[in-house]
Amino acid sequence: MKRIGIIGAGRFGLSLAESLSNAGHEVILMDRNRPAMQAASEFATAVQGDATQAHILEEAGFGECDIAVVAIGSNIEASMMATANCKEIGIPGVVAKATSELHGKILRRIGADTVIYPDRDSAHRLARSIANHDIIDLLEVSEGFSIAEIDVPEEFRGKTLAEADMRKQTGITVLCIRRADPDPVKPRKAVIPKATDVLQGDDKLIVFAETKNLDKIAQ
C-alpha cells in the first residue's frame, strides 16, 4: 500500500483519489474548496488547505507521502508553487498536471518528476500506473481492452508459455517477449513467443487483455 497525496479536488483529482482509494491505497486530498473536501471524505483523508504554503502540506502529512499528484487546473501559478513545495518537503515522486506544453516545461524545471496532460491522459490510467508497479506501460486500444507491457508474474516464471497457459489462467494473451541481451549495454530483443519459450524472471511481456484482467494480475 502506498501513501499518495493529491492536490486539487476538481473532476480529475477526485476521480484519481477515488480510483487509488478503491485500489487499497491511503490517499490524502487537499483543496481550498470546502464542499469538494466534504464530497471526498468518503474515500480519502480530505484536508482543506492552501498547497502554495509548504508548511500546510507538511502539517497535513504530505511529507510522508510516497507520491504527490498536483492536479490543480487553470491556476498555473498555484500549480507551480505546489509542485515546488512538494519537492521542497521531500516527496520522492511528484506528478504534475499541465495545461500546455509551456506549462509542462516549467513544471519539469521546478522539479516535477512526471508531467501529465489532461487531453492525453486520464485519471483511471494514471491510477493504474501509480498503484500497479508491475504494469510498466499501458495503451487502451478500445473501451475495456488494452495492450500493456508487464513484468512476468511470479507464479509463471520458469515455465514455458504452454505450461503457464496465461490466456486460460488470466485472460491475457502474450503478443511479444522483450528479453534482455547478455550484453547489458545492448537493448532488449523482441521475441515472437512460441509455446516452448521459457518465461524468465527479468522478461518484459507485451500483452493484450481486458483492462480489468490487467488490473487483477498487477495487484
N, CA and C of each residue as an Amber inpcrd file, in Angstrom:
protein
   657
   0.8370000  -1.1990000   0.0000000   0.0000000   0.0000000   0.0000000
   0.8720000   1.2490000   0.0000000   0.5300000   2.1840000  -0.8580000
   1.2570000   3.4420000  -0.9250000   0.4520000   4.5590000  -0.2620000
   1.1830000   5.5670000   0.1820000   0.5480000   6.7720000   0.7130000
   0.6820000   7.8430000  -0.3720000  -0.4330000   8.3090000  -0.8830000
  -0.4410000   9.1840000  -2.0400000  -1.1680000  10.4820000  -1.7030000
  -0.5140000  11.5850000  -1.9790000  -1.1190000  12.8920000  -1.7570000
  -1.5730000  13.4900000  -3.0750000  -2.7660000  14.0650000  -3.0790000
  -3.3080000  14.7040000  -4.2800000  -3.7060000  16.1340000  -3.9260000
  -3.2560000  17.0670000  -4.7370000  -3.5680000  18.4830000  -4.5300000
  -4.4850000  18.9280000  -5.6550000  -5.6950000  19.3270000  -5.2840000
  -6.6790000  19.7510000  -6.2790000  -7.8210000  18.7660000  -6.3670000
  -9.0250000  19.2100000  -6.0110000 -10.1810000  18.3190000  -5.9820000
 -11.1790000  18.6690000  -7.0740000 -10.6610000  18.9490000  -8.2670000
 -11.5290000  19.0780000  -9.4270000 -11.9430000  17.6920000  -9.8970000
 -12.5320000  17.6250000 -11.0850000 -13.0080000  16.3340000 -11.5900000
 -11.8730000  15.3180000 -11.6900000 -10.7040000  15.7660000 -12.1970000
  -9.5640000  14.8710000 -12.3530000  -9.0540000  14.3840000 -10.9980000
  -8.8220000  15.3310000 -10.0720000  -8.2890000  14.9750000  -8.7630000
  -9.1960000  14.0520000  -7.9830000 -10.4960000  14.3250000  -8.0150000
 -11.4560000  13.4810000  -7.2990000 -11.4970000  12.0750000  -7.8910000
 -11.5120000  11.9910000  -9.2240000 -11.5580000  10.6800000  -9.8720000
 -10.3070000   9.8700000  -9.5650000  -9.1590000  10.5380000  -9.5930000
  -7.9010000   9.8630000  -9.2790000  -7.8810000   9.3910000  -7.8330000
  -8.3130000  10.2450000  -6.9170000  -8.3290000   9.8880000  -5.4940000
  -9.2270000   8.6860000  -5.2340000 -10.3930000   8.6800000  -5.8490000
 -11.3230000   7.5660000  -5.6420000 -10.7730000   6.2710000  -6.2320000
 -10.1500000   6.3570000  -7.4290000  -9.5740000   5.1630000  -8.0620000
  -8.4610000   4.5680000  -7.2090000  -7.5890000   5.4230000  -6.6850000
  -6.4830000   4.9440000  -5.8560000  -6.9820000   4.3760000  -4.5320000
  -7.9830000   5.0120000  -3.9620000  -8.5620000   4.5030000  -2.7220000
  -9.1850000   3.1330000  -2.9420000  -9.8940000   2.9730000  -4.0610000
 -10.5130000   1.6720000  -4.3730000  -9.4660000   0.5930000  -4.5950000
  -8.2530000   1.0060000  -5.0050000  -7.1610000   0.0520000  -5.2040000
  -6.4510000  -0.2890000  -3.8970000  -6.8970000   0.3010000  -2.7920000
  -6.3640000  -0.0480000  -1.4830000  -5.2620000   0.8470000  -0.9550000
  -5.0740000   2.0120000  -1.5510000  -4.0050000   2.9030000  -1.1250000
  -4.5360000   4.0190000  -0.2220000  -3.6510000   4.4970000   0.6260000
  -4.0070000   5.6030000   1.5180000  -3.8830000   6.9120000   0.7460000
  -4.9420000   7.6910000   0.7180000  -4.9770000   8.9100000  -0.0870000
  -5.2630000  10.1210000   0.7930000  -4.4200000  11.1570000   0.6360000
  -4.6710000  12.4570000   1.2490000  -5.0010000  13.4260000   0.1210000
  -6.1270000  14.1040000   0.2320000  -6.5610000  15.0340000  -0.8100000
  -6.7000000  16.4290000  -0.2100000  -6.0510000  17.4040000  -0.8530000
  -6.1020000  18.7800000  -0.3650000  -6.6730000  19.7090000  -1.4160000
  -7.5440000  20.6030000  -0.9710000  -8.1020000  21.6350000  -1.8390000
  -8.5590000  22.7890000  -0.9540000  -8.6350000  23.9770000  -1.5500000
  -9.1090000  25.1420000  -0.7970000 -10.6280000  25.1110000  -0.6170000
 -11.2990000  24.3460000  -1.4530000 -12.7610000  24.3710000  -1.5090000
 -13.3670000  23.4050000  -0.5050000 -14.1230000  23.9290000   0.4490000
 -14.7070000  23.0830000   1.4950000 -15.7210000  22.0750000   0.9570000
 -16.6740000  22.4590000   0.0730000 -17.6250000  21.4630000  -0.4460000
 -16.9490000  20.2900000  -1.1470000 -15.8710000  20.5790000  -1.8900000
 -15.1490000  19.4920000  -2.5590000 -14.5580000  18.5350000  -1.5440000
 -14.0710000  19.0570000  -0.4360000 -13.4850000  18.2140000   0.5960000
 -14.5400000  17.3400000   1.2680000 -15.7250000  17.8850000   1.4320000
 -16.8040000  17.1010000   2.0290000 -17.1790000  15.9320000   1.1230000
 -17.1690000  16.1600000  -0.1880000 -17.5070000  15.0960000  -1.1320000
 -16.4420000  14.0020000  -1.1410000 -15.1910000  14.3780000  -0.8760000
 -14.0790000  13.4220000  -0.9540000 -13.8670000  12.6420000   0.3350000
 -14.4920000  13.0650000   1.4120000 -14.2010000  12.4670000   2.7180000
 -14.6060000  10.9970000   2.8170000 -15.4370000  10.5160000   1.8810000
 -15.8620000   9.1130000   1.9150000 -14.7500000   8.1640000   1.5000000
 -13.7850000   8.6490000   0.6960000 -12.7560000   7.7450000   0.1800000
 -11.3350000   8.2590000   0.3770000 -11.1600000   9.4030000   1.0150000
  -9.8160000   9.9400000   1.2240000  -9.7760000  10.7510000   2.5070000
  -8.5540000  10.9580000   3.0090000  -8.3760000  11.9300000   4.0890000
  -8.4050000  13.2990000   3.4420000  -9.5040000  14.0000000   3.6180000
  -9.7360000  15.2670000   2.9290000  -9.3280000  16.4370000   3.8170000
  -8.4480000  17.2810000   3.2880000  -7.9150000  18.4010000   4.0590000
  -8.1490000  19.6970000   3.2870000  -8.8290000  20.6260000   3.9170000
  -8.9840000  21.9370000   3.3020000  -7.7260000  22.7520000   3.6110000
  -7.0480000  23.2260000   2.5660000  -5.8240000  23.9630000   2.8160000
  -5.2280000  24.5360000   1.5490000  -4.2170000  25.3570000   1.7260000
  -3.5550000  26.0580000   0.6380000  -2.1950000  25.4070000   0.3690000
  -2.0980000  24.6790000  -0.7340000  -0.8770000  23.9440000  -1.0430000
   0.2620000  24.8370000  -1.5140000   0.0070000  26.1170000  -1.6770000
   1.1070000  27.0240000  -2.0370000   1.9430000  27.3710000  -0.8140000
   1.5310000  26.8710000   0.3520000   2.2790000  27.0590000   1.5980000
   2.8740000  25.7090000   2.0070000   4.1850000  25.6030000   1.9690000
   4.8410000  24.3210000   2.2370000   4.5150000  23.7780000   3.6270000
   4.4460000  24.6650000   4.6240000   4.1920000  24.1820000   5.9940000
   2.8060000  23.5690000   6.1240000   1.8410000  24.0400000   5.3170000
   0.4930000  23.4640000   5.3600000   0.5010000  22.0490000   4.7990000
   1.2690000  21.8290000   3.7520000   1.4130000  20.4740000   3.2090000
   2.0360000  19.5350000   4.2380000   3.0680000  20.0080000   4.9150000
   3.7280000  19.1810000   5.9330000   2.7750000  18.8640000   7.0780000
   2.0340000  19.8560000   7.5200000   1.0960000  19.6420000   8.6260000
   0.0040000  18.6480000   8.2540000  -0.3380000  18.5800000   6.9650000
  -1.3800000  17.6600000   6.5080000  -0.8590000  16.2390000   6.3000000
   0.4570000  16.0550000   6.3970000   1.0230000  14.7200000   6.2520000
   1.5790000  14.4120000   4.8760000   1.6900000  15.4030000   4.0270000
   2.2090000  15.1560000   2.6860000   3.6870000  14.7670000   2.7000000
   4.4060000  15.1900000   3.7180000   5.8230000  14.8600000   3.7970000
   6.0920000  13.3700000   3.8970000   5.0930000  12.5950000   4.3410000
   5.2360000  11.1410000   4.4550000   4.6900000  10.4060000   3.2310000
   4.2880000  11.1350000   2.2050000   3.7190000  10.5060000   1.0100000
   4.8230000   9.9070000   0.1300000   4.5010000   8.7990000  -0.5090000
   5.4110000   8.2040000  -1.4870000   5.3490000   8.9710000  -2.8090000
   4.1580000   9.4390000  -3.1490000   3.9180000  10.1620000  -4.3940000
   2.9410000  11.2950000  -4.1190000   3.1560000  12.4140000  -4.7870000
   2.1900000  13.5070000  -4.7540000   1.7790000  13.8360000  -6.1750000
   0.4970000  14.0920000  -6.3740000  -0.0270000  14.4950000  -7.6780000
  -0.5970000  15.8950000  -7.5490000  -0.0370000  16.8320000  -8.2890000
  -0.5490000  18.2040000  -8.2980000  -1.5670000  18.2830000  -9.4280000
  -2.8380000  18.2320000  -9.0640000  -3.9260000  18.1640000 -10.0460000
  -4.6690000  19.4840000 -10.1520000  -4.0000000  20.5750000  -9.8400000
  -4.6190000  21.8990000  -9.9280000  -4.8480000  22.2360000 -11.3950000
  -6.0050000  22.8230000 -11.6940000  -6.3780000  23.0840000 -13.0750000
  -5.8170000  24.3610000 -13.6550000  -6.6430000  25.3820000 -13.7690000
  -6.2750000  26.5650000 -14.5500000  -5.3490000  27.5350000 -13.8270000
  -5.1830000  27.4050000 -12.5230000  -4.3280000  28.3310000 -11.7730000
  -2.8730000  27.8720000 -11.9000000  -2.2060000  28.3640000 -12.9440000
  -0.8540000  27.9140000 -13.2480000   0.1240000  28.2860000 -12.1420000
  -0.0120000  29.4700000 -11.6010000   0.8930000  29.9030000 -10.5320000
   0.7870000  28.9800000  -9.3240000  -0.4530000  28.6470000  -8.9480000
  -0.6520000  27.7610000  -7.7990000  -0.0880000  26.3710000  -8.0690000
  -0.2520000  25.8730000  -9.2940000   0.2620000  24.5370000  -9.6020000
   1.7830000  24.5150000  -9.5240000   2.4200000  25.5850000  -9.9700000
   3.8860000  25.6440000  -9.9160000   4.3730000  25.7340000  -8.4750000
   3.7110000  26.5660000  -7.6790000   4.1260000  26.7010000  -6.2790000
   3.9060000  25.4080000  -5.5110000   2.7810000  24.7280000  -5.7680000
   2.5030000  23.4620000  -5.0830000   3.5210000  22.3910000  -5.4870000
   3.8890000  22.3660000  -6.7630000   4.8890000  21.4050000  -7.2320000
   6.2320000  21.6400000  -6.5530000   6.6510000  22.9030000  -6.5200000
   7.9220000  23.2440000  -5.8720000   7.8940000  22.8830000  -4.3910000
   6.7570000  23.1150000  -3.7400000   6.6390000  22.8000000  -2.3110000
   6.7200000  21.3010000  -2.0530000   6.1130000  20.5110000  -2.9420000
   6.1710000  19.0500000  -2.7890000   7.6090000  18.5490000  -2.8450000
   8.4020000  19.1120000  -3.7520000   9.8090000  18.7270000  -3.8270000
  10.5780000  19.2240000  -2.6070000  10.2230000  20.4140000  -2.1600000
  10.9360000  21.0070000  -1.0200000  10.7670000  20.1820000   0.2470000
   9.5720000  19.6160000   0.4460000   9.3450000  18.8500000   1.6780000
   9.7820000  17.3890000   1.5320000  10.3450000  17.0380000   0.3610000
  10.9890000  15.7300000   0.2190000  10.1430000  14.5930000  -0.2890000
   9.0530000  14.8700000  -0.9860000   8.2400000  13.7830000  -1.5530000
   9.0220000  13.1390000  -2.6990000   9.2210000  11.8230000  -2.6790000
  10.0850000  11.1730000  -3.6760000   9.6190000  11.3260000  -5.1170000
   8.3210000  11.1910000  -5.3440000   7.8050000  11.2730000  -6.7110000
   6.7120000  12.3170000  -6.8110000   6.8850000  13.2930000  -7.6900000
   5.8860000  14.3560000  -7.8620000   5.3810000  14.3390000  -9.3010000
   4.0860000  14.1370000  -9.4400000   3.4130000  14.1600000 -10.7380000
   2.6070000  15.4480000 -10.8100000   2.7480000  16.2010000 -11.8950000
   2.0530000  17.4800000 -12.0060000   1.2330000  17.5440000 -13.2900000
   0.0450000  18.0820000 -13.1690000  -0.8560000  18.2480000 -14.3070000
  -0.5640000  19.5770000 -14.9970000  -0.4120000  19.5290000 -16.3240000
  -0.1110000  20.7420000 -17.0900000  -1.2440000  21.0470000 -18.0560000
  -1.4130000  22.3350000 -18.3400000  -2.4510000  22.7610000 -19.2710000
  -1.9070000  23.0710000 -20.6550000  -0.5820000  23.0990000 -20.7930000
   0.0470000  23.3780000 -22.0840000   1.4700000  22.8500000 -22.0700000
   2.0870000  22.7970000 -23.2440000   3.4700000  22.3420000 -23.3300000
   4.3970000  23.2760000 -22.5450000   4.1590000  24.5890000 -22.6450000
   4.9860000  25.5470000 -21.9140000   4.8520000  25.3510000 -20.4120000
   3.6170000  25.1740000 -19.9580000   3.3660000  24.9170000 -18.5390000
   4.1140000  23.6560000 -18.0980000   4.0700000  22.6260000 -18.9390000
   4.7550000  21.3820000 -18.6130000   6.2530000  21.5540000 -18.5050000
   6.8390000  22.3300000 -19.4120000   8.2810000  22.5780000 -19.3630000
   8.6740000  23.2870000 -18.0740000   7.8560000  24.2400000 -17.6620000
   8.1410000  24.9720000 -16.4160000   8.0450000  24.0310000 -15.2180000
   7.0140000  23.1840000 -15.2090000   6.8460000  22.2420000 -14.0960000
   8.0400000  21.3000000 -13.9800000   8.5560000  20.8530000 -15.1050000
   9.7370000  19.9780000 -15.0700000  10.9440000  20.7220000 -14.5130000
  11.1010000  21.9750000 -14.8940000  12.2570000  22.7500000 -14.4380000
  12.2210000  23.0040000 -12.9360000  11.0290000  23.0820000 -12.3810000
  10.9550000  23.3450000 -10.9320000  10.8520000  22.0570000 -10.1190000
  10.9710000  20.8950000 -10.8050000  11.1270000  19.6650000 -10.0370000
  10.1480000  18.5440000 -10.2750000   9.1140000  18.7370000 -11.0920000
   8.1610000  17.6490000 -11.3320000   8.8720000  16.4590000 -11.9600000
   8.6550000  15.2770000 -11.3910000   9.2630000  14.0670000 -11.9420000
   8.5130000  13.5810000 -13.1820000   7.2070000  13.7950000 -13.1860000
   6.3700000  13.4090000 -14.3200000   5.3520000  14.5110000 -14.5660000
   5.1220000  14.8430000 -15.8300000   4.1070000  15.8310000 -16.1960000
   3.0510000  15.1330000 -17.0330000   1.7910000  15.3840000 -16.7180000
   0.6870000  14.7860000 -17.4650000  -0.1510000  15.8920000 -18.0770000
  -0.8460000  15.5410000 -19.1630000  -1.6850000  16.4930000 -19.8880000
  -3.0980000  15.9220000 -19.9700000  -4.0920000  16.6420000 -19.5020000
  -5.4630000  16.1080000 -19.4630000  -5.9760000  15.6220000 -20.8110000
  -5.5460000  16.2390000 -21.8990000  -6.0250000  15.8260000 -23.2120000
  -5.4460000  14.4900000 -23.6470000  -4.3830000  14.0540000 -22.9900000
  -3.7210000  12.8160000 -23.3990000  -3.7450000  11.7330000 -22.3320000
  -4.0960000  12.0930000 -21.1220000  -4.1110000  11.1350000 -20.0250000
  -5.4770000  11.1590000 -19.3540000  -5.7410000  10.1390000 -18.5910000
  -6.9850000  10.0900000 -17.8250000  -6.6650000   9.6590000 -16.4110000
  -7.5400000  10.0030000 -15.4870000  -7.2790000   9.6990000 -14.0810000
  -7.1800000   8.2030000 -13.8400000  -8.0430000   7.3930000 -14.4790000
  -8.0040000   5.9550000 -14.1910000  -6.7180000   5.3340000 -14.7080000
  -6.1770000   5.8280000 -15.8380000  -4.9120000   5.2930000 -16.3400000
  -3.7710000   5.6710000 -15.4130000  -3.7520000   6.9190000 -14.9400000
  -2.7090000   7.3420000 -14.0170000  -2.7830000   6.5410000 -12.7230000
  -3.9970000   6.2770000 -12.2450000  -4.1590000   5.4940000 -11.0200000
  -3.5360000   4.1150000 -11.1770000  -3.7520000   3.4640000 -12.3270000
  -3.1420000   2.1560000 -12.5500000  -1.6260000   2.2580000 -12.5600000
  -1.1100000   3.3160000 -13.1750000   0.3400000   3.4880000 -13.2500000
   0.9550000   3.6510000 -11.8760000   0.2750000   4.4130000 -11.0160000
   0.7770000   4.6530000  -9.6590000   0.6120000   3.4160000  -8.7820000
  -0.5630000   2.8130000  -8.8350000  -0.8930000   1.7510000  -7.8890000
  -0.2910000   0.4040000  -8.2640000  -0.1600000   0.1270000  -9.5600000
   0.2540000  -1.1930000 -10.0160000   1.6430000  -1.1300000 -10.6220000
   2.6670000  -1.2810000  -9.8010000   4.0290000  -1.1100000 -10.2790000
   4.4320000  -2.1770000 -11.2850000   3.7000000  -3.2960000 -11.3610000
   4.0370000  -4.3350000 -12.3200000   3.6860000  -3.9280000 -13.7510000
   2.7290000  -3.0120000 -13.9120000   2.3750000  -2.5480000 -15.2490000
   3.2990000  -1.4010000 -15.6020000   4.1540000  -1.6090000 -16.6000000
   5.1610000  -0.6250000 -16.9690000   4.5680000   0.4300000 -17.8780000
   3.7390000   0.0200000 -18.8410000   3.1070000   0.9670000 -19.7330000
   1.8140000   0.3500000 -20.2090000   0.8440000   1.1980000 -20.5600000
  -0.4630000   0.6890000 -20.9170000  -1.0920000   1.5860000 -21.9560000
  -1.6920000   0.9820000 -22.9810000  -2.3930000   1.7120000 -24.0240000
  -3.7810000   1.1170000 -24.1600000  -4.8070000   1.9270000 -23.8990000
  -6.1790000   1.4610000 -24.0270000  -6.5580000   1.5510000 -25.5010000
  -6.7570000   0.3930000 -26.1630000  -6.9980000   0.3880000 -27.5990000
  -8.4760000   0.4870000 -27.9390000  -9.3370000   0.1040000 -27.0290000
 -10.7780000   0.2920000 -27.1680000 -11.3760000   0.2040000 -25.7790000
 -12.6400000   0.5140000 -25.6640000 -13.2800000   0.5480000 -24.3510000
 -13.1450000  -0.8010000 -23.6500000 -12.3640000  -0.8160000 -22.5580000
 -12.2270000  -2.0220000 -21.7580000 -11.1340000  -2.9710000 -22.1820000
 -10.3940000  -2.6700000 -23.2590000  -9.3260000  -3.5490000 -23.7320000
  -8.0400000  -2.7550000 -23.9060000  -6.9230000  -3.3500000 -23.4950000
  -5.6500000  -2.6330000 -23.5190000  -4.5080000  -3.5290000 -23.9670000
  -3.4800000  -2.8820000 -24.5120000  -2.1830000  -3.5100000 -24.7370000
  -1.2400000  -2.9300000 -23.7000000  -0.4960000  -3.7730000 -23.0190000
   0.3700000  -3.2950000 -21.9430000   1.6930000  -4.0330000 -21.9540000
   2.6810000  -3.4180000 -21.3410000   3.9500000  -4.0900000 -21.0720000
   3.9960000  -4.3690000 -19.5810000   4.1510000  -5.6430000 -19.2060000
   4.1310000  -6.0250000 -17.8040000   5.3450000  -6.8930000 -17.4830000
   5.6650000  -6.9660000 -16.1850000   6.6450000  -7.9420000 -15.7180000
   5.9970000  -9.3280000 -15.7290000   6.8120000 -10.3510000 -15.8040000
   6.2890000 -11.7250000 -15.7380000   5.7900000 -11.9850000 -14.3230000
   4.5090000 -12.3260000 -14.1510000   4.0150000 -12.6540000 -12.8120000
   4.8430000 -13.7700000 -12.1870000   5.0760000 -13.6690000 -10.9040000
   5.9920000 -14.5900000 -10.2170000   5.6080000 -16.0480000 -10.4030000
   4.2900000 -16.3420000 -10.4160000   3.8690000 -17.7380000 -10.4910000
   4.1390000 -18.3700000 -11.8560000   4.4560000 -17.5530000 -12.8670000
   4.7050000 -18.0790000 -14.2050000   6.1920000 -18.1170000 -14.5620000
   7.0370000 -17.5930000 -13.7200000   8.4660000 -17.5510000 -14.0200000
   9.0620000 -18.9580000 -14.0160000   9.8880000 -19.2510000 -15.0240000
  10.4910000 -20.5680000 -15.1450000   9.6300000 -21.5750000 -15.8830000
   8.4170000 -21.1990000 -16.2700000   7.5320000 -22.0850000 -17.0120000
   7.5540000 -21.7250000 -18.4910000   7.2470000 -22.7050000 -19.3320000
   7.0640000 -22.3930000 -20.7440000   5.7110000 -21.6920000 -20.9040000
   5.5390000 -21.0550000 -22.0550000   4.2480000 -20.4130000 -22.3070000
   3.1180000 -21.4380000 -22.2910000   3.4060000 -22.6290000 -22.7990000
   2.3850000 -23.6800000 -22.7950000   2.0230000 -24.0740000 -21.3640000
   3.0340000 -24.2100000 -20.5000000   2.7820000 -24.5900000 -19.1020000
   2.0600000 -23.4700000 -18.3570000   2.4420000 -22.2350000 -18.6250000
   1.8130000 -21.1090000 -17.9350000   0.3530000 -20.9500000 -18.3600000
   0.0880000 -21.1690000 -19.6550000  -1.2770000 -21.0700000 -20.1920000
  -1.9670000 -19.7970000 -19.6780000  -1.2980000 -18.6600000 -19.8970000
  -1.7650000 -17.4000000 -19.3300000  -3.1380000 -16.9820000 -19.8450000
  -3.4450000 -17.3470000 -21.0820000  -4.7630000 -16.9740000 -21.6010000
  -5.8750000 -17.6350000 -20.7920000  -5.6820000 -18.9120000 -20.4580000
  -6.6950000 -19.6150000 -19.6750000  -6.6870000 -19.1640000 -18.2130000
  -5.4790000 -18.9730000 -17.6520000  -5.3590000 -18.6520000 -16.2350000
  -5.7550000 -17.2120000 -15.9110000  -5.4480000 -16.2880000 -16.8310000
  -5.6280000 -14.8650000 -16.5090000  -6.4120000 -14.0810000 -17.5540000
  -6.6690000 -14.7120000 -18.7180000  -7.3500000 -13.9780000 -19.7800000
  -6.4320000 -13.0600000 -20.5640000  -5.1220000 -13.2380000 -20.3900000
  -4.1310000 -12.3730000 -21.0340000  -3.4370000 -13.1210000 -22.1670000
  -3.3140000 -12.4630000 -23.3210000  -2.6180000 -13.0310000 -24.4660000
  -1.2500000 -12.3790000 -24.6110000  -0.2020000 -13.1830000 -24.6480000
   1.1620000 -12.6690000 -24.7970000   1.4390000 -12.4480000 -26.2790000
   1.7120000 -11.2030000 -26.6520000   1.9880000 -10.8550000 -28.0420000
   3.4750000 -10.9040000 -28.3640000   4.3040000 -10.5580000 -27.3730000
   5.7390000 -10.4610000 -27.6160000   6.4760000 -10.5480000 -26.2800000
   7.6820000 -11.0810000 -26.3130000   8.5610000 -11.0960000 -25.1400000
   9.7260000 -10.1590000 -25.4190000   9.9810000  -9.2260000 -24.5070000
  11.1540000  -8.3710000 -24.6190000  12.1960000  -8.9020000 -23.6390000
  13.2830000  -9.4690000 -24.1950000  14.2610000 -10.1970000 -23.3790000
  15.6030000  -9.4650000 -23.3580000  16.2000000  -9.3850000 -22.1710000
  17.4800000  -8.6960000 -22.0110000  18.5800000  -9.4210000 -22.7660000
  19.4500000  -8.6530000 -23.4050000  20.6130000  -9.2100000 -24.0980000
  21.6880000  -9.5520000 -23.0540000  22.4710000 -10.5980000 -23.2810000
  23.5720000 -10.9000000 -22.3480000  24.5120000  -9.7190000 -22.1420000
  24.6440000  -8.8860000 -23.1660000  25.4410000  -7.6700000 -23.0530000
  24.5230000  -6.5630000 -22.5300000  24.6990000  -6.1160000 -21.2730000
  23.7700000  -5.1480000 -20.6710000  23.7160000  -3.8080000 -21.4010000
  24.6990000  -3.5390000 -22.2330000  24.7120000  -2.2740000 -22.9780000
  23.7010000  -2.3070000 -24.1270000  23.4500000  -3.5010000 -24.6450000
  22.5640000  -3.6340000 -25.8040000  21.1000000  -3.6070000 -25.3680000
  20.2030000  -3.1310000 -26.2620000  18.7760000  -3.0820000 -25.9160000
  18.1680000  -4.4770000 -25.8670000  16.9890000  -4.5760000 -25.2820000
  16.2790000  -5.8540000 -25.2330000  15.9180000  -6.3330000 -26.6350000
  15.8600000  -7.6590000 -26.7770000  15.4470000  -8.2580000 -28.0400000
  13.9540000  -8.5750000 -27.9890000  13.2900000  -8.3540000 -29.1160000
  11.8790000  -8.7240000 -29.2250000  11.7870000 -10.1680000 -29.7080000
  11.0990000 -10.9980000 -28.9370000  10.9660000 -12.4200000 -29.2590000
   9.4970000 -12.7130000 -29.5530000   9.2090000 -13.2190000 -30.7480000
   7.8510000 -13.6680000 -31.0470000   7.6280000 -14.9820000 -30.2960000
   6.6640000 -15.0240000 -29.4010000   6.5700000 -16.1650000 -28.4750000
   6.1390000 -17.4690000 -29.1390000   6.7730000 -18.5450000 -28.6720000
   6.3930000 -19.9060000 -29.0460000   5.9950000 -20.6450000 -27.7710000
   5.2430000 -21.6940000 -27.9300000   4.7440000 -22.4380000 -26.7690000
   5.8720000 -22.9720000 -25.9030000   7.0440000 -23.2340000 -26.5190000
   8.1680000 -23.8200000 -25.7840000   9.0760000 -22.7760000 -25.1190000
   8.8220000 -21.4890000 -25.3600000   9.6490000 -20.4430000 -24.7510000
   9.4530000 -20.4160000 -23.2370000  10.5730000 -20.4000000 -22.4960000
  10.5200000 -20.3470000 -21.0330000  10.5040000 -18.8890000 -20.5930000
   9.5800000 -18.5550000 -19.7170000   9.4510000 -17.1900000 -19.2090000
  10.4990000 -16.9410000 -18.1380000  11.3700000 -15.9790000 -18.3700000
  12.4340000 -15.6510000 -17.4300000  12.0100000 -14.5090000 -16.5140000
  12.6040000 -14.4770000 -15.3460000  12.1970000 -13.5150000 -14.3350000
  12.3410000 -12.0650000 -14.7440000  13.3290000 -11.7690000 -15.6040000
  13.5420000 -10.3690000 -15.9900000  12.9540000 -10.0500000 -17.3630000
  12.1490000 -10.9600000 -17.9190000  11.4760000 -10.6790000 -19.1910000
  10.4110000  -9.5950000 -19.0050000  10.1390000  -8.8770000 -20.0710000
   9.0090000  -7.9630000 -20.1420000   8.0530000  -8.5220000 -21.1860000
   6.7720000  -8.5560000 -20.8760000   5.7890000  -9.1270000 -21.7760000
   4.8930000  -8.0440000 -22.3580000   4.7360000  -8.0480000 -23.6790000
   3.7460000  -7.2040000 -24.3290000   2.4900000  -8.0580000 -24.4540000
   1.4040000  -7.6120000 -23.8280000   0.2110000  -8.4500000 -23.7410000
  -1.0370000  -7.6750000 -24.1730000  -2.0580000  -8.4240000 -24.5350000
  -3.3700000  -7.8660000 -24.8570000  -4.3910000  -8.5240000 -23.9460000
  -5.2870000  -7.6990000 -23.3780000  -6.2650000  -8.2580000 -22.4440000
  -7.3540000  -7.2390000 -22.1440000  -8.4080000  -7.7240000 -21.5290000
  -9.3610000  -6.7960000 -20.9350000  -8.6320000  -6.0320000 -19.8400000
  -8.8770000  -4.7430000 -19.7590000  -8.1700000  -3.9110000 -18.7980000
  -8.3700000  -4.4150000 -17.3700000  -9.5470000  -4.9150000 -17.0560000
  -9.8070000  -5.4080000 -15.7000000  -8.9070000  -6.5940000 -15.3650000
  -8.5580000  -7.4130000 -16.3730000  -7.6620000  -8.5430000 -16.1130000
  -6.2330000  -8.0770000 -15.8440000  -5.8160000  -7.0020000 -16.5220000
  -4.5010000  -6.4360000 -16.2490000  -4.4350000  -5.8850000 -14.8320000
  -5.4990000  -5.2370000 -14.3990000  -5.5520000  -4.7160000 -13.0340000
  -5.4190000  -5.8410000 -12.0150000  -6.0730000  -6.9700000 -12.2640000
  -6.0300000  -8.0850000 -11.3310000  -4.6410000  -8.6870000 -11.2260000
  -3.9840000  -8.8570000 -12.3710000  -2.6650000  -9.5180000 -12.3610000
  -1.6170000  -8.6430000 -11.7300000  -1.8290000  -7.3350000 -11.6840000
  -0.8320000  -6.4150000 -11.1120000  -1.0470000  -6.1710000  -9.6380000
  -2.1110000  -6.7030000  -9.0470000  -2.3720000  -6.4570000  -7.6290000
  -1.4420000  -7.2860000  -6.7610000
